[in-house]
Amino acid sequence: MAIKLSDENRAHIWWLGQMGLMVQIGNTKICIDYYASPLETRQVAPPIPAGELTGIDAFLGTHDHLDHIDHESWKIWARTNPDAKFIFPEKHREAVLADGVDPSNAAGLNEGKCIQIGDITIHAIAASHEFLDRDENGLYPYLQYIIEGNGVRIHHAGDTVRYEGMLPKIRSFGNIDLQLIPINGRDAKRYSENCIGNMTYQEAADLAGETGSSFVIPGHWDMFADNSEDPQKFADYIAVKYPEGPKCILPSVMEEMIL
């Protein structure tokens, strides 16, 4: 399925479930953290079968977990979207190239790096997926992205907890129009089963409120029964604690939003 819009000076956004987001700014369309493999462990089906997703200028993955860099789907997209760029933490370059991605289309990022794809610029910020890991070469395995173009700015938080210095990094880019933030939290049971965690819904609400973004979407709650949270709790909490905004959006999958 190819969706290509021609109007400019606005951003068209579709939530794809979990932390998946499709964004079009101008004539450039990107797809972030789209988990498209139809596995039995899912609670919701992929909204677009991997083989039907075409017309994408860049596929972004925040880190090398199945629901963020879906390698089986990246193998398909490397064939069906041969001109697309694939953007990922540089630490995972070998795993991405093993998917059949042309090296000239493989763009590994690390904190502080950015890349321009058509009308969109993508900046990388380190993420702390329960821990702020970094290897001996200074490479972070988990990233967040700031996506901007035509005066619109989006923060995709990937999988992360809040760490010292993270908020100033986000604020340094200026006003944030929309954030997608994980709310599924973390606990001993999940950690003991090697399921590393993210912000609680209260922590995520505070991050959005202190960022001062205009709109926020809670993510990472709908896909897996044993790693979930009630998004309405997030919406209620942010409405009470931050009545001046941001406004919480609880979109349906593939519902178009326009900034």
Residue pairs with C-beta under 8 A, 6 or more apart in sequence:
1 48
1 52
1 53
1 54
2 53
2 54
2 55
3 14
3 22
3 24
3 29
3 55
4 24
4 27
4 29
4 55
5 12
5 24
6 27
8 26
8 27
8 119
8 150
9 150
9 151
10 25
10 150
10 152
10 258
10 259
11 23
11 24
11 25
11 149
11 150
11 152
11 154
11 177
11 178
11 258
11 259
12 23
12 24
12 25
12 256
12 257
12 258
13 21
13 22
13 23
13 24
13 154
13 178
13 256
13 257
13 258
13 259
14 21
14 22
14 23
14 254
14 255
14 256
14 257
15 21
15 180
15 217
15 219
15 251
15 252
15 253
15 254
15 255
15 257
16 22
16 31
16 34
16 35
16 46
16 47
16 48
16 253
16 254
17 35
17 44
17 46
17 47
17 222
17 223
17 253
18 33
18 35
18 67
18 219
18 220
18 222
18 223
19 32
19 33
19 62
19 67
19 68
19 156
19 158
19 159
19 180
19 182
19 219
19 220
20 31
20 32
20 33
20 34
20 35
21 31
21 32
21 33
21 34
21 154
21 156
21 180
22 29
22 30
22 31
22 32
22 34
23 29
23 30
23 32
23 120
23 147
23 154
24 30
25 119
25 120
25 147
25 149
25 150
25 152
26 118
26 119
26 120
26 149
26 150
27 118
27 119
28 57
28 58
28 117
28 118
28 119
28 120
28 149
29 55
29 56
29 57
30 56
30 57
30 58
30 59
30 60
30 117
30 120
30 122
30 147
31 53
31 56
31 58
31 59
31 60
32 59
32 60
32 61
32 62
32 145
32 147
32 156
33 60
33 61
33 62
33 67
33 68
33 69
33 156
33 158
34 53
34 59
34 70
34 73
35 42
35 46
35 66
35 67
35 68
35 70
35 73
35 223
36 46
36 48
36 49
36 50
36 53
36 70
36 73
37 46
37 50
37 66
37 70
37 72
37 73
38 45
38 46
38 49
41 224
42 223
42 224
43 222
43 223
43 224
43 225
44 222
44 223
44 253
47 253
47 254
48 254
50 70
50 72
50 73
50 76
50 77
51 76
51 80
53 77
53 80
53 81
54 80
54 81
55 81
56 77
56 81
56 84
57 83
57 84
57 85
57 117
57 118
57 120
58 84
58 85
58 86
58 87
58 117
58 120
58 122
59 74
59 77
59 81
59 84
59 85
59 86
59 87
60 86
60 87
60 88
60 122
60 145
60 156
61 68
61 69
61 70
61 74
61 86
61 87
61 88
61 89
61 92
61 96
62 68
62 69
62 89
62 127
62 142
62 143
62 144
62 145
62 156
62 158
62 159
63 69
63 89
63 92
63 127
63 129
63 141
63 142
63 143
63 158
63 159
64 88
64 89
64 92
64 95
64 141
65 159
67 223
67 224
68 158
68 159
69 88
69 92
69 95
69 96
71 95
71 98
71 99
74 86
74 96
74 99
74 101
75 99
75 100
77 84
77 86
78 86
78 99
78 100
78 101
78 102
78 105
79 100
82 102
83 105
84 105
85 105
85 106
85 107
85 115
85 117
86 96
86 101
86 105
86 106
86 107
87 107
87 108
87 109
87 115
87 117
87 122
88 96
88 106
88 107
88 108
88 109
89 108
89 109
89 110
89 124
89 139
89 140
89 141
89 142
89 143
90 108
90 109
90 110
90 113
90 139
91 108
91 110
91 135
91 139
91 140
91 141
92 108
92 141
93 106
93 108
96 106
96 108
97 103
97 106
107 115
109 115
109 122
109 124
109 143
110 124
110 138
110 139
110 140
110 143
111 124
111 125
111 126
111 140
111 143
112 124
113 123
113 124
114 121
114 122
114 123
114 124
115 121
115 122
116 122
119 149
119 150
120 147
120 148
120 149
121 147
121 148
121 149
122 145
122 146
122 147
123 145
123 146
123 147
123 148
123 173
124 143
124 144
124 145
125 143
125 144
125 145
125 146
125 166
125 169
125 170
126 132
126 134
126 140
126 142
126 143
126 144
126 166
126 169
127 140
127 142
127 143
127 144
127 157
127 158
127 159
127 160
128 142
128 160
128 161
128 162
128 163
128 166
129 141
129 142
129 158
129 159
129 160
129 161
129 196
129 197
129 198
130 161
130 186
130 191
130 196
130 197
130 198
131 196
132 140
132 163
133 140
133 141
133 142
134 140
135 141
142 158
142 159
142 160
143 158
144 155
144 156
144 157
144 158
144 160
144 170
145 155
145 156
145 158
146 153
146 154
146 155
146 156
146 170
146 173
146 176
147 153
147 154
147 155
147 156
148 154
148 173
152 177
152 259
153 173
153 174
153 175
153 176
153 177
154 176
154 177
154 178
154 179
154 180
154 259
155 170
155 173
155 176
155 178
155 179
155 180
155 181
155 211
155 213
156 179
156 180
157 179
157 180
157 181
157 182
157 207
157 219
158 182
159 182
159 196
159 198
159 220
160 166
160 182
160 198
160 199
161 186
161 197
161 198
161 199
161 203
162 199
162 203
162 206
162 207
166 207
167 207
167 210
167 211
170 176
170 211
171 211
171 212
175 212
175 213
175 214
176 211
176 212
176 213
176 214
177 213
177 214
177 215
177 259
178 213
178 214
178 215
178 216
178 217
178 257
178 259
179 207
179 208
179 211
179 213
179 215
179 216
179 217
179 246
180 216
180 217
180 219
181 199
181 204
181 207
181 208
181 216
181 217
181 218
181 219
182 198
182 199
182 204
182 218
182 219
182 220
183 198
183 199
183 200
183 201
183 204
183 218
183 219
183 220
183 221
183 229
183 231
183 234
184 197
184 198
184 220
184 221
184 227
184 228
184 229
185 197
185 198
185 199
185 200
185 201
185 229
186 196
186 197
186 198
186 200
187 197
190 196
190 197
190 226
190 227
191 197
195 226
195 227
198 204
198 220
199 207
200 229
201 218
201 229
201 230
201 231
201 233
201 234
201 237
202 237
204 218
204 234
205 234
205 237
205 238
205 241
205 242
206 241
208 216
208 238
208 242
208 246
209 238
209 241
209 242
209 246
211 246
212 245
212 246
213 245
213 246
214 245
214 246
214 247
215 246
215 247
215 248
215 249
215 259
216 238
216 246
216 247
216 248
216 249
217 248
217 249
217 250
217 251
218 229
218 231
218 234
218 235
218 248
218 250
220 227
220 229
221 228
221 229
221 230
221 231
222 228
222 231
231 250
232 250
234 248
235 248
235 250
238 246
238 248
239 248
249 257
251 257
